[in-house]
Amino acid sequence: MLPYATLIPLDRQLSTPLSTQIANALIRHIRQGVMSTNTKLPGSRVMAALLGVHRKTVLTAFDELTAQGWLMQVPAKGTFVSSRLPDVVPSPLTELAATSMAQQTGFTINKKPFLEIPVLKTSTILSFDDGLPDLRLAPVEQLGRNYRNILNRGFQQHLMGYADTNGTPFFRQQLASYLRDSRGIPATPDHIFTTRGSIMAIYLLSKLLLEPGDVVLVGDLSYQSANLVFDECGANRMCIPVDGQGLVVDAIEAICQQQPVRLVYVTPHHHYPTTITLSAERRIRLLQLAEQYGFVVLEDDYDYDFHYVGSPILPLASADAAGMVVYVGSFTKSIAPAFRVGYVVCPPNLVAALGYRRRIIDRQGDTILEQAIAEMLAEGDVQKHLKKAQKTYHARRDHFCELLKTTLGNSVAFTIPDGGMAVWTEFDKAIDLPQLAARCRNRGLLFNNGRFYQPDAPIVHHTRLGFASKTVDEMEQGMEILREIIGL
């Protein structure tokens, strides 16, 4: 007789009934070949004694497995493993009592090493992050209020069902109005397509617009997450120099004169990661080149809402009459990264095509969240929050840059950014930046070691140091750790 007391371990602390634990264990051993077809099980009284349970518990398990077809009960003979099951090669004895899931697949995975880079996460300890908002300032009270109100309205229950793949109508209406007022983009609801963040938007657009081998131009440096999408699509990604006025548009023209270009990816308001703003002259020239050579301008609305010097320069999409610009944005920085609502602004025919493409991976967006944010836009809550946050982040930028200058001195070089949430910082060549980041981490301060922005560079000296999410006290604590480890 098999060692059933060992094969069927029971945990009385679990909420799972003992009869279910017995049934699950027997199924597992039948699948593993430990119990072959026609194997006779002990009688219910004997099994109950072996397992230390009531006989009714065993009978319940046997009856359930008989109903499922795993066991068969033969009158006057007993209970057997069903003869209708296929024979299975028995597992080794060391695996007989295995109760945990496998740690590795038994099959190969089509892995792409270039995708396997660390993901930046919001830290719960002191950090100079990539440029994230202060979650303590997020308008969660207003958003929570809207959420509750929506769920309590009987006539709004339709929002919990299947909805428009392109986004909820009210959200698209309010977003179009908001973009007209804040960015000068003359969009209607028909020009709006909603996503679960800007990366999803870039991915859907890339899968729709790109074929393997298509030339995609990005800045040198550029947003690594977007680069990964282009690479995954098989694009021929080429880097364009970036100087003090943003992308060098003359370099784009030179490439267009040599070969077809399908798409140019740009973060014109605050170039990622350097924070440089694309000059007005180059914006005009880029639009002219797009119309002349027929390439798509994928404009990423990165950190548009936070500009501290003069008025923000309007997006390329606000001046695009030829339909060459596709505008991507999200509420990640406006509200908080956890609220995954992004959008694409483009001609209606592309909106329709995006909807068809989206159905492959995602039936629709988060309709309740879209409705809640739409009501915040309609009531002016988002606008009020952004005005307050911008004032706070402006002050934090000034203090952070002053701390960099006075605390680290000649060990760093930087330009005070006109906007955004981080400072592109160059460390002295004598400083091993990855090693510095590792030592700071051991002291309780996190910041990116620079390789995320330049994964192929043998040596890195630049990184982004985020200031928006930190109070003055937190900034000073972090700077003191940096100063001590650098040895100043």
Summary of the structure (lengths in Angstrom):
residues: 488
radius of gyration: 29.8
end to end distance: 74.5
largest distance: 93.6
contacts: 1491
relative contact order: 0.11
helix: 44%
strand: 14%
